[in-house]
Amino acid sequence: MTLFPNLRRTLVACLLTTGLAGPAMADDPTIEELLLATDDAQRGESSHAVMVMGVKTKRYERSMRMEAWSLGTEKSLIRILEPAKDAGITTLKVEDNLWNYLPKVDRTMKVPAGMMSGSWMGSHFSNDDLVRESRLSDDFSCEFTAKPEGGAGNYVIACTPREDAAVVWGKLVATVRADKVPVSIEYFDEDGEKVRTMTYSDVQEIAGRLTPMTMELVPHDKEGEFTRISFETLEIDVPLEDKLFTLQALKQ
């Protein structure tokens, strides 16, 4: 389940065509295989999860328990379970559209374009992170910059935006283990400065695949701050109906 960008991909969409990478060694997985595994590590065709999001900033620390569903890359629903004051707040994503339901005032609000860069639920993820689910092959050209040697080390893949791509990053660098488990994704601005890093940990076997159960996003311009998401439960490739991802479902 990749909720942010690609939470996400957020946190974090990672499918490439092998032609972007050049030839691979006979025993090496292709860039396509490595980044497809990164992309689908917590998602599959559909997913259902309960998770805890911890946020630390200079001004506050908060923890939220959430239930989330996703269908493909274009539909997701996230409902706050705890704390009690936020319980029932729900976010619905359908393609490039985002809505929030606020139960205290019984109101559904569509997030306008001007607020897409704003923080989602006080975290270091933006509303835009929740929406952007396109595959990297649409916007980036990628290549290996490092490979394991002698059975040690990880694959490192650098992704640079195409000239006509509407992306905010100047470069992404993905590090993936030889068993196709993601380690980290580093985000750089157009001046080549590292802006933030997503790291993956607590690898467990879920539905027959190795899956990181914790993700942590660290902004490099805010010392000591982070947003950490840990999965309590995660089901992959579960049957879900389209009607779950509707405005009516926001209030249920």
PyRosetta script that sets phi, psi and omega in degrees:
from pyrosetta import init, pose_from_sequence

init()
pose = pose_from_sequence("MTLFPNLRRTLVACLLTTGLAGPAMADDPTIEELLLATDDAQRGESSHAVMVMGVKTKRYERSMRMEAWSLGTEKSLIRILEPAKDAGITTLKVEDNLWNYLPKVDRTMKVPAGMMSGSWMGSHFSNDDLVRESRLSDDFSCEFTAKPEGGAGNYVIACTPREDAAVVWGKLVATVRADKVPVSIEYFDEDGEKVRTMTYSDVQEIAGRLTPMTMELVPHDKEGEFTRISFETLEIDVPLEDKLFTLQALKQ")
pose.set_psi(1, 114.2)
pose.set_omega(1, 176.4)
pose.set_phi(2, -110.0)
pose.set_psi(2, 103.1)
pose.set_omega(2, -170.3)
pose.set_phi(3, -95.7)
pose.set_psi(3, -24.3)
pose.set_omega(3, -170.9)
pose.set_phi(4, -126.4)
pose.set_psi(4, 168.0)
pose.set_omega(4, -176.6)
pose.set_phi(5, -73.4)
pose.set_psi(5, 120.2)
pose.set_omega(5, -164.7)
pose.set_phi(6, 29.8)
pose.set_psi(7, 31.1)
pose.set_omega(7, -93.9)
pose.set_phi(8, -169.9)
pose.set_psi(8, 2.3)
pose.set_omega(8, 177.4)
pose.set_phi(9, 85.7)
pose.set_psi(9, -12.6)
pose.set_omega(9, -138.5)
pose.set_phi(10, -13.7)
pose.set_psi(10, 9.8)
pose.set_omega(10, -128.6)
pose.set_phi(11, -74.4)
pose.set_psi(12, 38.2)
pose.set_omega(12, 173.4)
pose.set_phi(13, -89.0)
pose.set_psi(13, 130.1)
pose.set_omega(13, -163.8)
pose.set_phi(14, -139.8)
pose.set_psi(14, 51.1)
pose.set_omega(14, 174.6)
pose.set_phi(15, -111.5)
pose.set_psi(15, 130.8)
pose.set_omega(15, 179.0)
pose.set_phi(16, -126.7)
pose.set_psi(16, 159.3)
pose.set_omega(16, 168.8)
pose.set_phi(17, -85.1)
pose.set_psi(17, 144.5)
pose.set_omega(17, -176.1)
pose.set_phi(18, -65.2)
pose.set_psi(18, -22.6)
pose.set_omega(18, -179.8)
pose.set_phi(19, -64.0)
pose.set_psi(19, -21.5)
pose.set_omega(19, 179.2)
pose.set_phi(20, -72.1)
pose.set_psi(20, -21.7)
pose.set_omega(20, -169.4)
pose.set_phi(21, -97.3)
pose.set_psi(21, -17.2)
pose.set_omega(21, -171.2)
pose.set_phi(22, 82.1)
pose.set_psi(22, 178.0)
pose.set_omega(22, -176.7)
pose.set_phi(23, -68.1)
pose.set_psi(23, 145.4)
pose.set_omega(23, 176.2)
pose.set_phi(24, -105.9)
pose.set_psi(24, 159.8)
pose.set_omega(24, 175.2)
pose.set_phi(25, -66.1)
pose.set_psi(25, 157.2)
pose.set_omega(25, -173.2)
pose.set_phi(26, -57.3)
pose.set_psi(26, -38.1)
pose.set_omega(26, -176.8)
pose.set_phi(27, -93.4)
pose.set_psi(27, -1.9)
pose.set_omega(27, -178.5)
pose.set_phi(28, -85.7)
pose.set_psi(28, 138.6)
pose.set_omega(28, 168.1)
pose.set_phi(29, -67.3)
pose.set_psi(29, 154.7)
pose.set_omega(29, 178.1)
pose.set_phi(30, -79.5)
pose.set_psi(30, 165.2)
pose.set_omega(30, 173.9)
pose.set_phi(31, -58.6)
pose.set_psi(31, -39.7)
pose.set_omega(31, 179.3)
pose.set_phi(32, -57.8)
pose.set_psi(32, -46.8)
pose.set_omega(32, -178.4)
pose.set_phi(33, -65.0)
pose.set_psi(33, -43.4)
pose.set_omega(33, -178.0)
pose.set_phi(34, -65.3)
pose.set_psi(34, -45.3)
pose.set_omega(34, -175.3)
pose.set_phi(35, -82.6)
pose.set_psi(35, -25.0)
pose.set_omega(35, 171.6)
pose.set_phi(36, -65.6)
pose.set_psi(36, -40.0)
pose.set_omega(36, 177.1)
pose.set_phi(37, -64.7)
pose.set_psi(37, -37.1)
pose.set_omega(37, 176.3)
pose.set_phi(38, -64.6)
pose.set_psi(38, -44.7)
pose.set_omega(38, -179.0)
pose.set_phi(39, -60.3)
pose.set_psi(39, -43.6)
pose.set_omega(39, -171.9)
pose.set_phi(40, -100.3)
pose.set_psi(40, 11.6)
pose.set_omega(40, -174.1)
pose.set_phi(41, -56.6)
pose.set_psi(41, -37.7)
pose.set_omega(41, -176.0)
pose.set_phi(42, -122.2)
pose.set_psi(42, 17.2)
pose.set_omega(42, -172.0)
pose.set_phi(43, -125.5)
pose.set_psi(43, -59.4)
pose.set_omega(43, -173.4)
pose.set_phi(44, 66.7)
pose.set_psi(44, -159.7)
pose.set_omega(44, 177.4)
pose.set_phi(45, -71.7)
pose.set_psi(45, -28.8)
pose.set_omega(45, 176.9)
pose.set_phi(46, -156.0)
pose.set_psi(46, 164.7)
pose.set_omega(46, -179.4)
pose.set_phi(47, -159.5)
pose.set_psi(47, 157.7)
pose.set_omega(47, 175.0)
pose.set_phi(48, -140.6)
pose.set_psi(48, 131.8)
pose.set_omega(48, -174.7)
pose.set_phi(49, -147.4)
pose.set_psi(49, 154.6)
pose.set_omega(49, 165.4)
pose.set_phi(50, -118.6)
pose.set_psi(50, 130.0)
pose.set_omega(50, -173.8)
pose.set_phi(51, -145.5)
pose.set_psi(51, 162.2)
pose.set_omega(51, 177.5)
pose.set_phi(52, -116.4)
pose.set_psi(52, 130.0)
pose.set_omega(52, 176.9)
pose.set_phi(53, -111.3)
pose.set_psi(53, 118.2)
pose.set_omega(53, 176.2)
pose.set_phi(54, -105.8)
pose.set_psi(54, 133.3)
pose.set_omega(54, -177.8)
pose.set_phi(55, -124.5)
pose.set_psi(55, 130.3)
pose.set_omega(55, 175.2)
pose.set_phi(56, -125.2)
pose.set_psi(56, 122.5)
pose.set_omega(56, 174.1)
pose.set_phi(57, -128.3)
pose.set_psi(57, 179.5)
pose.set_omega(57, 178.0)
pose.set_phi(58, -67.9)
pose.set_psi(58, -25.8)
pose.set_omega(58, -174.7)
pose.set_phi(59, -95.6)
pose.set_psi(59, -25.6)
pose.set_omega(59, -176.1)
pose.set_phi(60, -161.7)
pose.set_psi(60, 164.0)
pose.set_omega(60, 168.6)
pose.set_phi(61, -127.1)
pose.set_psi(61, 137.3)
pose.set_omega(61, 179.7)
pose.set_phi(62, -146.4)
pose.set_psi(62, 155.7)
pose.set_omega(62, 177.6)
pose.set_phi(63, -133.3)
pose.set_psi(63, 136.8)
pose.set_omega(63, -179.1)
pose.set_phi(64, -133.5)
pose.set_psi(64, 135.0)
pose.set_omega(64, 175.9)
pose.set_phi(65, -102.3)
pose.set_psi(65, 133.8)
pose.set_omega(65, -170.7)
pose.set_phi(66, -136.4)
pose.set_psi(66, 153.1)
pose.set_omega(66, 170.4)
pose.set_phi(67, -115.6)
pose.set_psi(67, 138.5)
pose.set_omega(67, -174.1)
pose.set_phi(68, -141.9)
pose.set_psi(68, 146.2)
pose.set_omega(68, 176.5)
pose.set_phi(69, -130.0)
pose.set_psi(69, 145.5)
pose.set_omega(69, 174.3)
pose.set_phi(70, -140.4)
pose.set_psi(70, 147.6)
pose.set_omega(70, 177.9)
pose.set_phi(71, -133.2)
pose.set_psi(71, 111.2)
pose.set_omega(71, -175.1)
pose.set_phi(72, 63.5)
pose.set_psi(72, -151.1)
pose.set_omega(72, -180.0)
pose.set_phi(73, -101.1)
pose.set_psi(73, -7.6)
pose.set_omega(73, -169.8)
pose.set_phi(74, -110.8)
pose.set_psi(74, -3.7)
pose.set_omega(74, -177.8)
pose.set_phi(75, -134.4)
pose.set_psi(75, 130.8)
pose.set_omega(75, 174.8)
pose.set_phi(76, -153.2)
pose.set_psi(76, 153.3)
pose.set_omega(76, 178.9)
pose.set_phi(77, -137.4)
pose.set_psi(77, 127.9)
pose.set_omega(77, -178.3)
pose.set_phi(78, -127.3)
pose.set_psi(78, 122.8)
pose.set_omega(78, -178.1)
pose.set_phi(79, -120.2)
pose.set_psi(79, 130.3)
pose.set_omega(79, 178.8)
pose.set_phi(80, -76.7)
pose.set_psi(80, 129.9)
pose.set_omega(80, 177.3)
pose.set_phi(81, -100.9)
pose.set_psi(81, -40.1)
pose.set_omega(81, -179.7)
pose.set_phi(82, -145.4)
pose.set_psi(82, 150.7)
pose.set_omega(82, 5.6)
pose.set_phi(83, -74.6)
pose.set_psi(83, 168.0)
pose.set_omega(83, -174.3)
pose.set_phi(84, -58.0)
pose.set_psi(84, -35.5)
pose.set_omega(84, -176.8)
pose.set_phi(85, -67.3)
pose.set_psi(85, -20.6)
pose.set_omega(85, -179.6)
pose.set_phi(86, -109.5)
pose.set_psi(86, -3.8)
pose.set_omega(86, -174.7)
pose.set_phi(87, -58.3)
pose.set_psi(87, 134.4)
pose.set_omega(87, 178.9)
pose.set_phi(88, 96.2)
pose.set_psi(88, -16.9)
pose.set_omega(88, 174.4)
pose.set_phi(89, -62.1)
pose.set_psi(89, 128.3)
pose.set_omega(89, -171.6)
pose.set_phi(90, -133.5)
pose.set_psi(90, 138.9)
pose.set_omega(90, 176.5)
pose.set_phi(91, -115.7)
pose.set_psi(91, 129.8)
pose.set_omega(91, 177.6)
pose.set_phi(92, -116.3)
pose.set_psi(92, 129.6)
pose.set_omega(92, 174.7)
pose.set_phi(93, -117.7)
pose.set_psi(93, 126.1)
pose.set_omega(93, 172.7)
pose.set_phi(94, -133.3)
pose.set_psi(94, 110.7)
pose.set_omega(94, -175.2)
pose.set_phi(95, 55.8)
pose.set_psi(95, -121.3)
pose.set_omega(95, -177.3)
pose.set_phi(96, -95.6)
pose.set_psi(96, 12.1)
pose.set_omega(96, -176.6)
pose.set_phi(97, -107.4)
pose.set_psi(97, 145.4)
pose.set_omega(97, -176.8)
pose.set_phi(98, -137.3)
pose.set_psi(98, 131.6)
pose.set_omega(98, 177.1)
pose.set_phi(99, -128.4)
pose.set_psi(99, 148.4)
pose.set_omega(99, 172.7)
pose.set_phi(100, -120.3)
pose.set_psi(100, 136.3)
pose.set_omega(100, 174.5)
pose.set_phi(101, -109.0)
pose.set_psi(101, 128.1)
pose.set_omega(101, -179.7)
pose.set_phi(102, -111.4)
pose.set_psi(102, 104.6)
pose.set_omega(102, -172.9)
pose.set_phi(103, -66.6)
pose.set_psi(103, -29.1)
pose.set_omega(103, -177.4)
pose.set_phi(104, -63.2)
pose.set_psi(104, -31.6)
pose.set_omega(104, 178.5)
pose.set_phi(105, -112.1)
pose.set_psi(105, 4.8)
pose.set_omega(105, -179.6)
pose.set_phi(106, 49.2)
pose.set_psi(106, 54.8)
pose.set_omega(106, -175.4)
pose.set_phi(107, -133.5)
pose.set_psi(107, 135.7)
pose.set_omega(107, 174.3)
pose.set_phi(108, -106.3)
pose.set_psi(108, 128.3)
pose.set_omega(108, -177.5)
pose.set_phi(109, -126.2)
pose.set_psi(109, 131.3)
pose.set_omega(109, 173.0)
pose.set_phi(110, -82.3)
pose.set_psi(110, 135.1)
pose.set_omega(110, -179.9)
pose.set_phi(111, -76.5)
pose.set_psi(111, 117.2)
pose.set_omega(111, -178.6)
pose.set_phi(112, -72.5)
pose.set_psi(112, 161.6)
pose.set_omega(112, -177.8)
pose.set_phi(113, -56.5)
pose.set_psi(113, -36.5)
pose.set_omega(113, -177.1)
pose.set_phi(114, -69.4)
pose.set_psi(114, -12.4)
pose.set_omega(114, -179.2)
pose.set_phi(115, -108.7)
pose.set_psi(115, 6.2)
pose.set_omega(115, -176.0)
pose.set_phi(116, -66.6)
pose.set_psi(116, -24.9)
pose.set_omega(116, 179.5)
pose.set_phi(117, -85.0)
pose.set_psi(117, -4.9)
pose.set_omega(117, -178.9)
pose.set_phi(118, -73.7)
pose.set_psi(118, 162.5)
pose.set_omega(118, -177.6)
pose.set_phi(119, -68.9)
pose.set_psi(119, 140.2)
pose.set_omega(119, 174.1)
pose.set_phi(120, -91.8)
pose.set_psi(120, 115.7)
pose.set_omega(120, 177.0)
pose.set_phi(121, 53.1)
pose.set_psi(121, 37.1)
pose.set_omega(121, 176.0)
pose.set_phi(122, 74.7)
pose.set_psi(122, 8.9)
pose.set_omega(122, -178.4)
pose.set_phi(123, -91.2)
pose.set_psi(123, -177.4)
pose.set_omega(123, 175.8)
pose.set_phi(124, -88.1)
pose.set_psi(124, 2.0)
pose.set_omega(124, 171.2)
pose.set_phi(125, -87.9)
pose.set_psi(125, 141.5)
pose.set_omega(125, 177.9)
pose.set_phi(126, -96.8)
pose.set_psi(126, 164.0)
pose.set_omega(126, 172.7)
pose.set_phi(127, -56.5)
pose.set_psi(127, -36.3)
pose.set_omega(127, -179.1)
pose.set_phi(128, -65.6)
pose.set_psi(128, -32.4)
pose.set_omega(128, 177.0)
pose.set_phi(129, -60.3)
pose.set_psi(129, -37.5)
pose.set_omega(129, -179.2)
pose.set_phi(130, -68.6)
pose.set_psi(130, -30.0)
pose.set_omega(130, -173.3)
pose.set_phi(131, -87.0)
pose.set_psi(131, -38.1)
pose.set_omega(131, -172.4)
pose.set_phi(132, -75.2)
pose.set_psi(132, 106.8)
pose.set_omega(132, -177.7)
pose.set_phi(133, -126.1)
pose.set_psi(133, 13.6)
pose.set_omega(133, -178.6)
pose.set_phi(134, -68.8)
pose.set_psi(134, 151.0)
pose.set_omega(134, 177.6)
pose.set_phi(135, -71.7)
pose.set_psi(135, 146.1)
pose.set_omega(135, 179.8)
pose.set_phi(136, -61.0)
pose.set_psi(136, -26.0)
pose.set_omega(136, -179.1)
pose.set_phi(137, -63.2)
pose.set_psi(137, -20.6)
pose.set_omega(137, 177.9)
pose.set_phi(138, -73.6)
pose.set_psi(138, -33.5)
pose.set_omega(138, -169.0)
pose.set_phi(139, -120.8)
pose.set_psi(139, -14.2)
pose.set_omega(139, -171.9)
pose.set_phi(140, -128.0)
pose.set_psi(140, 152.1)
pose.set_omega(140, 166.5)
pose.set_phi(141, -107.7)
pose.set_psi(141, 136.7)
pose.set_omega(141, -171.4)
pose.set_phi(142, -132.1)
pose.set_psi(142, 153.8)
pose.set_omega(142, 178.9)
pose.set_phi(143, -153.9)
pose.set_psi(143, 154.1)
pose.set_omega(143, 173.4)
pose.set_phi(144, -68.7)
pose.set_psi(144, 136.5)
pose.set_omega(144, 169.5)
pose.set_phi(145, -114.7)
pose.set_psi(145, -11.2)
pose.set_omega(145, 175.3)
pose.set_phi(146, -160.1)
pose.set_psi(146, 150.9)
pose.set_omega(146, 177.3)
pose.set_phi(147, -137.4)
pose.set_psi(147, 156.4)
pose.set_omega(147, 177.5)
pose.set_phi(148, -59.5)
pose.set_psi(148, 143.9)
pose.set_omega(148, 177.3)
pose.set_phi(149, -124.0)
pose.set_psi(149, 128.1)
pose.set_omega(149, 179.0)
pose.set_phi(150, 63.1)
pose.set_psi(150, 29.8)
pose.set_omega(150, 179.7)
pose.set_phi(151, 81.8)
pose.set_psi(151, 2.2)
pose.set_omega(151, -179.0)
pose.set_phi(152, -117.7)
pose.set_psi(152, 151.9)
pose.set_omega(152, 176.8)
pose.set_phi(153, 98.0)
pose.set_psi(153, -178.1)
pose.set_omega(153, -176.5)
pose.set_phi(154, -126.5)
pose.set_psi(154, 167.0)
pose.set_omega(154, 169.7)
pose.set_phi(155, -84.0)
pose.set_psi(155, 135.2)
pose.set_omega(155, 176.5)
pose.set_phi(156, -121.0)
pose.set_psi(156, 128.0)
pose.set_omega(156, -173.4)
pose.set_phi(157, -126.2)
pose.set_psi(157, 122.6)
pose.set_omega(157, 178.1)
pose.set_phi(158, -98.0)
pose.set_psi(158, 132.5)
pose.set_omega(158, -178.4)
pose.set_phi(159, -122.9)
pose.set_psi(159, 121.1)
pose.set_omega(159, 179.0)
pose.set_phi(160, -115.5)
pose.set_psi(160, 142.5)
pose.set_omega(160, -175.0)
pose.set_phi(161, -70.1)
pose.set_psi(161, 145.6)
pose.set_omega(161, 171.9)
pose.set_phi(162, -68.5)
pose.set_psi(162, 158.4)
pose.set_omega(162, -174.1)
pose.set_phi(163, -59.7)
pose.set_psi(163, -35.4)
pose.set_omega(163, -175.9)
pose.set_phi(164, -98.1)
pose.set_psi(164, 11.0)
pose.set_omega(164, -176.2)
pose.set_phi(165, -80.7)
pose.set_psi(165, 135.3)
pose.set_omega(165, 178.1)
pose.set_phi(166, -91.3)
pose.set_psi(166, 74.3)
pose.set_omega(166, -179.8)
pose.set_phi(167, -126.4)
pose.set_psi(167, 154.3)
pose.set_omega(167, -177.2)
pose.set_phi(168, -92.6)
pose.set_psi(168, -12.3)
pose.set_omega(168, -175.3)
pose.set_phi(169, -94.1)
pose.set_psi(169, 143.2)
pose.set_omega(169, 175.4)
pose.set_phi(170, -83.8)
pose.set_psi(170, -24.5)
pose.set_omega(170, 179.4)
pose.set_phi(171, -168.0)
pose.set_psi(171, 149.0)
pose.set_omega(171, 169.4)
pose.set_phi(172, -122.3)
pose.set_psi(172, 144.7)
pose.set_omega(172, 175.1)
pose.set_phi(173, -127.6)
pose.set_psi(173, 117.3)
pose.set_omega(173, -179.3)
pose.set_phi(174, -105.7)
pose.set_psi(174, 133.2)
pose.set_omega(174, 175.3)
pose.set_phi(175, -113.5)
pose.set_psi(175, 126.0)
pose.set_omega(175, -173.6)
pose.set_phi(176, -133.5)
pose.set_psi(176, 135.6)
pose.set_omega(176, 178.3)
pose.set_phi(177, -68.4)
pose.set_psi(177, 163.6)
pose.set_omega(177, -179.8)
pose.set_phi(178, -64.0)
pose.set_psi(178, -24.7)
pose.set_omega(178, 177.2)
pose.set_phi(179, -89.0)
pose.set_psi(179, 15.4)
pose.set_omega(179, 173.4)
pose.set_phi(180, 74.1)
pose.set_psi(180, 20.7)
pose.set_omega(180, 175.1)
pose.set_phi(181, -92.9)
pose.set_psi(181, 127.9)
pose.set_omega(181, -179.3)
pose.set_phi(182, -68.0)
pose.set_psi(182, 144.0)
pose.set_omega(182, 177.6)
pose.set_phi(183, -106.5)
pose.set_psi(183, -48.0)
pose.set_omega(183, -178.5)
pose.set_phi(184, -163.7)
pose.set_psi(184, 160.0)
pose.set_omega(184, 169.2)
pose.set_phi(185, -133.1)
pose.set_psi(185, 124.8)
pose.set_omega(185, 179.4)
pose.set_phi(186, -104.8)
pose.set_psi(186, 138.0)
pose.set_omega(186, -177.3)
pose.set_phi(187, -113.8)
pose.set_psi(187, 128.1)
pose.set_omega(187, -179.1)
pose.set_phi(188, -118.1)
pose.set_psi(188, 147.4)
pose.set_omega(188, 176.3)
pose.set_phi(189, -84.2)
pose.set_psi(189, -176.5)
pose.set_omega(189, -176.1)
pose.set_phi(190, -68.2)
pose.set_psi(190, -17.4)
pose.set_omega(190, 177.6)
pose.set_phi(191, -91.9)
pose.set_psi(191, 4.8)
pose.set_omega(191, 178.5)
pose.set_phi(192, 83.8)
pose.set_psi(192, 9.0)
pose.set_omega(192, 179.6)
pose.set_phi(193, -88.7)
pose.set_psi(193, 134.9)
pose.set_omega(193, 179.1)
pose.set_phi(194, -70.9)
pose.set_psi(194, 125.0)
pose.set_omega(194, -175.0)
pose.set_phi(195, -99.1)
pose.set_psi(195, -42.9)
pose.set_omega(195, -178.6)
pose.set_phi(196, -157.5)
pose.set_psi(196, 161.8)
pose.set_omega(196, 179.4)
pose.set_phi(197, -135.9)
pose.set_psi(197, 132.2)
pose.set_omega(197, 172.0)
pose.set_phi(198, -103.7)
pose.set_psi(198, 126.2)
pose.set_omega(198, 177.2)
pose.set_phi(199, -118.2)
pose.set_psi(199, 151.4)
pose.set_omega(199, -177.3)
pose.set_phi(200, -121.3)
pose.set_psi(200, 138.5)
pose.set_omega(200, -178.4)
pose.set_phi(201, -152.9)
pose.set_psi(201, -174.6)
pose.set_omega(201, -179.0)
pose.set_phi(202, 53.8)
pose.set_psi(202, 61.4)
pose.set_omega(202, -176.3)
pose.set_phi(203, -76.6)
pose.set_psi(203, 127.1)
pose.set_omega(203, 177.6)
pose.set_phi(204, -132.5)
pose.set_psi(204, 162.4)
pose.set_omega(204, 177.4)
pose.set_phi(205, -89.6)
pose.set_psi(205, 118.4)
pose.set_omega(205, 179.6)
pose.set_phi(206, -125.3)
pose.set_psi(206, 122.8)
pose.set_omega(206, 178.9)
pose.set_phi(207, 52.7)
pose.set_psi(207, 39.0)
pose.set_omega(207, 175.8)
pose.set_phi(208, 80.2)
pose.set_psi(208, 8.4)
pose.set_omega(208, 179.3)
pose.set_phi(209, -130.7)
pose.set_psi(209, 149.2)
pose.set_omega(209, 177.4)
pose.set_phi(210, -75.6)
pose.set_psi(210, 125.6)
pose.set_omega(210, -171.6)
pose.set_phi(211, -134.4)
pose.set_psi(211, 127.1)
pose.set_omega(211, 173.6)
pose.set_phi(212, -70.5)
pose.set_psi(212, 128.4)
pose.set_omega(212, -178.0)
pose.set_phi(213, -98.3)
pose.set_psi(213, -1.4)
pose.set_omega(213, 176.9)
pose.set_phi(214, -134.5)
pose.set_psi(214, 135.5)
pose.set_omega(214, 174.4)
pose.set_phi(215, -126.4)
pose.set_psi(215, 139.7)
pose.set_omega(215, 178.0)
pose.set_phi(216, -132.3)
pose.set_psi(216, 126.4)
pose.set_omega(216, 178.8)
pose.set_phi(217, -106.8)
pose.set_psi(217, 122.6)
pose.set_omega(217, -178.0)
pose.set_phi(218, -118.4)
pose.set_psi(218, 119.4)
pose.set_omega(218, 174.1)
pose.set_phi(219, -83.5)
pose.set_psi(219, 130.8)
pose.set_omega(219, -173.3)
pose.set_phi(220, -83.1)
pose.set_psi(220, -8.4)
pose.set_omega(220, 177.1)
pose.set_phi(221, -96.7)
pose.set_psi(221, 6.0)
pose.set_omega(221, -179.1)
pose.set_phi(222, -133.8)
pose.set_psi(222, 88.9)
pose.set_omega(222, -173.2)
pose.set_phi(223, -58.2)
pose.set_psi(223, 131.4)
pose.set_omega(223, 176.0)
pose.set_phi(224, 82.4)
pose.set_psi(224, -2.3)
pose.set_omega(224, -178.3)
pose.set_phi(225, -95.8)
pose.set_psi(225, 153.4)
pose.set_omega(225, 176.8)
pose.set_phi(226, -167.3)
pose.set_psi(226, 162.2)
pose.set_omega(226, 167.0)
pose.set_phi(227, -125.1)
pose.set_psi(227, 126.5)
pose.set_omega(227, -177.4)
pose.set_phi(228, -121.3)
pose.set_psi(228, 130.0)
pose.set_omega(228, 177.8)
pose.set_phi(229, -116.2)
pose.set_psi(229, 123.7)
pose.set_omega(229, 178.7)
pose.set_phi(230, -122.2)
pose.set_psi(230, 129.8)
pose.set_omega(230, -179.8)
pose.set_phi(231, -83.7)
pose.set_psi(231, 125.9)
pose.set_omega(231, 170.9)
pose.set_phi(232, -81.1)
pose.set_psi(232, -45.0)
pose.set_omega(232, 175.3)
pose.set_phi(233, -137.5)
pose.set_psi(233, 150.2)
pose.set_omega(233, 179.1)
pose.set_phi(234, -150.7)
pose.set_psi(234, 121.2)
pose.set_omega(234, 174.4)
pose.set_phi(235, -114.8)
pose.set_psi(235, 133.1)
pose.set_omega(235, -177.9)
pose.set_phi(236, -116.6)
pose.set_psi(236, 143.0)
pose.set_omega(236, 179.7)
pose.set_phi(237, 60.2)
pose.set_psi(237, 51.1)
pose.set_omega(237, 177.1)
pose.set_phi(238, -98.7)
pose.set_psi(238, 152.3)
pose.set_omega(238, 179.3)
pose.set_phi(239, -71.9)
pose.set_psi(239, 122.0)
pose.set_omega(239, 177.6)
pose.set_phi(240, -132.1)
pose.set_psi(240, 146.5)
pose.set_omega(240, 179.5)
pose.set_phi(241, -101.8)
pose.set_psi(241, 149.8)
pose.set_omega(241, -179.9)
pose.set_phi(242, -59.2)
pose.set_psi(242, -30.6)
pose.set_omega(242, -176.3)
pose.set_phi(243, -65.5)
pose.set_psi(243, -15.2)
pose.set_omega(243, 175.4)
pose.set_phi(244, -65.8)
pose.set_psi(244, -28.0)
pose.set_omega(244, -173.7)
pose.set_phi(245, -104.5)
pose.set_psi(245, 59.5)
pose.set_omega(245, -180.0)
pose.set_phi(246, -131.2)
pose.set_psi(246, 164.7)
pose.set_omega(246, 178.2)
pose.set_phi(247, -62.3)
pose.set_psi(247, -32.7)
pose.set_omega(247, 178.1)
pose.set_phi(248, -64.4)
pose.set_psi(248, -36.0)
pose.set_omega(248, -178.2)
pose.set_phi(249, -69.9)
pose.set_psi(249, -20.0)
pose.set_omega(249, 179.5)
pose.set_phi(250, -58.0)
pose.set_psi(250, -33.6)
pose.set_omega(250, -172.8)
pose.set_phi(251, -92.2)
pose.set_psi(251, -3.1)
pose.set_omega(251, -175.7)
pose.set_phi(252, -82.1)
pose.dump_pdb("model.pdb")
